[in-house]
Amino acid sequence: MKRKRKANRPVVIENDQVVSLYFDARGVQSTMLRRDPYALALGYTRTMMGFLLFQPFPRRISMIGLGGGSLAKYCYRHLPDTMISVVEINPQVIALRDRFHVPRDSERFRVVCADGAQYVTVPDHRPDVLLVDGFNADGLPAELGSRTFYEACRRRLSDDGVLVANLVTDEPDFHRYLRSLREVFANAVTLAPSEGSEHNVTVFAWKGADEIPSFATMLDRARALGTTHAVNLHATATRIEYGKKFNWHRYEQTC
């Protein structure tokens, strides 16, 4: 039985403290703090910044899914030497960029209206970090969780690039998405429970090194980056370390 598709018209709800983006009443897509528009208000976005523990100084970042621009704005401010490209399929979401203080397009920052699943198949630049957070009113589109998509992502990444995906555990196809990632990236994949969320997990998959950085290495990097980043990377390192205990074999047997 197919799920009934919902309208993907974005709705903005705001009060004196926050401006939030919704597609329906099920959950918030993005939140901006009025007092600090560049802060990461939602915990899962802070966990996704854990890519810094793999790639502390990325040259290029590509993002699939703009939303309210939280991750794009944070990277724009705190990684001033990084080229950033954001792909968003919904022009109505892009039309809200000024309301969420998303930077104007420039030599190092751009927002592209395109299908993220198609975008990764084009042999353009090769990002060091690829962030995938492309949810709509129905959840994660199947095209952004397929093996074909993840294979294209892996090809698109630089030789030591990192893929970071936001997934939701109560989605019907969650385990299929995880299986696809595991099949494409083999042992070079791990996950972390996302901060402040019961159902979100952040998946990190990488090229190059065969093993995840050690906990000591991640803590050293978190300490070194602490003066320039407004996120608790020590806490994220602990979440990634905890994620190493995930029982992939049990998951594979049940999918």
BELCOR-V471625 format. One record per backbone hydrogen bond with DSSP energy under -1.0 kcal/mol. NH is the residue of the N-H (numbers start at 1). CO is the residue of the C=O. If there is no record, write none. Layout:
BEGIN
nh;co
NH;CO
NH;CO
END
This chain:
BEGIN
nh;co
11;22
13;20
15;18
19;32
20;13
21;30
22;11
29;21
30;21
32;19
34;17
39;36
46;42
47;43
48;44
49;45
50;47
51;48
52;49
53;50
54;51
55;51
61;83
62;129
63;85
64;131
65;87
69;66
73;69
74;70
75;71
76;72
77;73
78;74
79;75
82;79
83;59
84;108
85;61
86;110
87;63
88;112
94;90
95;91
96;93
97;94
100;96
101;98
102;97
106;109
110;84
112;86
119;115
120;116
121;118
122;119
124;122
128;60
129;60
130;162
131;62
132;164
133;64
136;139
139;136
144;141
145;142
150;146
151;147
152;148
153;149
154;150
155;151
156;152
157;153
158;127
161;158
162;128
163;205
164;130
165;203
166;132
167;201
169;199
171;168
174;171
177;173
178;174
179;175
180;176
181;177
182;178
183;179
184;180
185;181
186;182
188;185
189;187
190;204
192;202
194;200
197;194
201;167
202;192
203;165
204;190
205;163
206;188
207;161
218;214
219;215
220;216
221;217
222;218
223;219
224;220
225;221
228;225
229;225
233;231
236;232
237;233
238;234
239;235
240;236
241;237
242;238
243;239
245;242
246;243
248;246
251;247
252;248
253;249
254;250
END
